[in-house]
C-alpha cells in the first residue's frame, strides 16, 4: 500500500540508483482507459450475508441515531464556524453509512498534515461531495479555522516512477498515472528531469513528453556540466512517486514531495512538500507581515489592479520563497510558472504549489545563508540593473497638479527652502484626454519649458504611461492606435479581432509586448514624444493589465480558458476580472498563460527604448512585476493610504522585493490616498529616506503633502531626513553595485546578518542597509521613543558615535519628531558625503568615512564610483573601486580599480568610532596630522584633502 507520510531515510525506495525500465501492465492500462469516470478509485468493502447485514444494519441505525442526536445538539449550541469549508447540514444516516467506507487510516492523519482534496472556494463541502473524490472527510470543530474537512487518504492514487536513469546532468525518469483524478485531462505519462545545475542549485522539471506545453519565456541559464560537489543529495520514492532533497551537511530535508499526491492534468498541476520550519518569506506580491503565516494561509498569484489589502492577489507574481531553518541555515525554492496559482501554507509545516497551466519547473537553492539563497535565485532570473545615480535621489509627484505651472511652482518651492529633490514627476493629468504620448495643450503648455528648467538645475523628469491605447479617436488624429492596427501589435480576442477594453481614455486596445514588433512600435512612439518633451525616465502603471471591464467590451467566450476546471482564489472570482479575457490571443500564446508577464514585458520594452533614445542607463518604475523584473525596472508598492498601518506595511513590502531581486523599491511616502497628518508625513519622510527608491506621491483628491506644504518645524524635519539620505549616497550607490554584480540585497532583514539569532526572524519594523546600517523608525503616533532590537555585538549611534553594547536585546531609544534612529554595526567603514540639494552637486562633494571599530579594533568597507549614467560601466572597466581596512590602529585605502571619476573626489574627514584610548599622535601618509578626540571615544581627523584615486594610510599611536 502506498503512503503519503513523511519518509524516513530507511523507507526511501531507492537513492541515486538506476531503476530498470518497467513495462506498464497493458491490461491495467486498458482497464484504466475504459473505466467509468464516476467509479470510485478506492475499492468498496465486500458485500455481507443477509443475516449479518440485518443485525449490522439494526445496530448501526441505533448507533447512528444516537450520534446524530448528540452531534445535532452540539452543532446547534456551538459557535458558528469560519474558514475555508463551511459546515453542511447535519448528515443523514445514509451519509453516515457512506463515511464508514473511507479508510480507517484517515482518522490518524493529524489536522496540520491534511492536504486539501477540495480546494475550490465558496463551496460548502459535504461528505458526499468529498466521497466522490475518494477522499477522507472529517468535520473539524469551529475553532479549527482553515483545516480542510476533505483531504487525501494515505493511499490516494498518484504517479509511479517506472524508470530512472542517469544523464549528463543528473537523472531522467518516467512517471505513470494508472488511475484518473477528479480533474479532466490527466496527463498519464510524464517526463522527469533532475538537473544538478550547480553545487548549490538543483532543478526539477516535470513535463509532458508527448506534447509541448507552455513554458515561461524568461531566459534562465542552460547548464551543460553537472555540479561536481553538490551540497545536496537526491532520493526518490517509486510508488507513490516523490523526490526528497536533503542538505548533505546535516541531513536536513529541504524538499519532500511524498507528503501528498502529485497532480498533472492539463489545467490543474499540484505538488506539495514538507517545510523544514515555519519561517517562510517571499511569495509576492501580497500585503502581509514579512514572515508569512503558515496557519492555513493561501497566497493567490495572478497580477491584479487592486489597492493593497490583506489576503488578496496584488500587482505582481513571484513564486519564490526563502526559508530559515532552525539552525540558522537557509534555503529557497522557485517555481518557474506564470499561470494563475495558489500557494498554500499549512502548519505541518508544508507548502502546496497549485497552478492551472504550464509545467512544473522547480528550483531548489541551498544557500546555506539567506544572502546566498537570494544570490543563487538571481543567478537564474537575472541580477538587477545598475540604476542611474539620480534614481537614488528624492522624487516628488502627485495626481492633481492640474498644470505644468503648478508643478513648476512646487519645484521652485523645494528649491527656495533648500530641500533636496532630484526628480519631478507627473501623473496622467499631464496628458491630453488621458492619451499616451500627448500632453494637454493648454494647462500643460509649458511642460517642455519645465523639463528644460529641471535639466538646467541638474534635475530630471519622469512621466506616467498606461498601456491602454485609445481606440476611438477621429481617423488620422491618433497615430499610436492607427499605426498599431496596421502593424498588428495589439492583443486580439479569441476570434482574432482587436480586443477592446476600457481604461482612462475610454475604449482602448492593449499592446502585446510578447511581440517583438510591439517593442519597436513602443520605441518609435516614445522617441516621437521625447522630441517634444525630453523626459528622463518612465513610470509604467496599470500594467497587470488593468481594465475597467471584465474581459472586453464584448465580454469573453465561454470556454476552458475563461472557466477552467479550477480557478485559484483571484480577486473577483474569475481570471478576466478587471483585466482582459484569458482566452485573448497574443503573439506566442494565450493571455491565460502570459497575463502575469505583462508588466515584465512592458518594462523590458521600455528599458530597451530608453537605452536607444538616451544612450544612458534607463530608469523605469513598474507597478506589475514578475521574476527577472529587476533587470529592467524598479517597483513601487502601489496605491497605499495615508495611515499609520500603511507606514509599517511598507517595510515588509520593501524587504520582500529585495528578496525577489528588485532592490529599487519603495512605497508612496505619506500615502497615496486620504489626507496625511503632519506627524505621519514627517515620520514617513524619515522612513522613506531609507527606501532604496524614495518618492512622495498622492492623489488628486487629497491635500498637498510635499515638504513645503507643512509647518516650519515639520518642513525642517523632512529636509534633515532627506539631507541625511543624500549624505549616505556613496554607501547606497555601492550597495546597488553589489546588487548588480552579485545579487546582494540593498535593504535587508536583520536575520540576513544574524541568522543564528532566531529573535530576528520575525522583525519587520527595523531593517538594515547592507550589513552595517540599522534603521529603527517610529511607526506609531504621539510617541517620542521607539523600541528597537539590537543583535549581539557593538553598535554605534550614527550621528554622534556613542556606543551601545548589546547581548541581543530590545533597547528603548529617544525619538523626538525631528529624529530617526540610525546605528552602525561594529567592523564597518561607511563612506558618506557632504549633502546638497541634488545628487549631481552632492556627488562632487568631499567624503567623510565613518570607521566603526570592533572590540579588537578591526573594520572594513568599500566604495564603487563611476559617472553615474553610462551604460555597463563595470562591464567595460569604466569605474573605480576602493577598499578600506583598519587593523592595529592603521587604516589603509586600496584602489583596486582606478578611474578618472574618482580623481575628482577627495576624502576630507575620517571619524573613528570606538577608539578606547586617546592617541598621542596621528599620521596621514606618514605625516603628522591634527585630530580631535571626544569623551565618547570618537577620534576625528579633518582637512585631509586625500585624492580618492590614490592609496592612503592613517595611523595613530
NORHU-V779794 format. One record per helix or strand of 2 or more residues. SS is the DSSP state (H for helix, E for strand). FROM is the first residue (numbers start at 1). TO is the last residue. If there is no record, write none. Layout:
ss:from:to
SS:FROM:TO
SS:FROM:TO
//
This chain:
ss:from:to
H:9:11
H:26:34
H:50:77
H:93:99
H:104:108
H:111:113
H:127:132
E:136:137
E:150:151
E:159:166
E:170:177
E:189:198
E:201:207
E:232:237
E:242:247
E:253:256
H:257:259
E:263:265
E:268:274
E:279:284
E:297:301
E:317:324
E:330:335
E:341:346
E:350:355
E:360:365
H:370:381
H:389:392
E:394:396
H:404:416
E:423:426
H:428:430
H:447:456
E:460:466
E:468:470
H:479:487
E:501:503
E:506:511
H:516:530
E:537:541
H:591:614
E:620:622
H:629:631
E:634:636
H:644:659
E:665:666
E:668:669
H:678:688
E:694:696
H:707:709
H:712:727
H:729:742
E:747:748
H:750:752
H:758:760
E:766:769
E:773:776
E:785:790
E:793:797
E:803:806
E:809:814
E:821:825
E:828:833
H:839:842
E:847:852
E:859:865
E:880:887
E:890:897
H:900:904
E:906:913
E:922:924
E:927:929
E:932:933
E:938:941
E:946:947
E:953:956
//
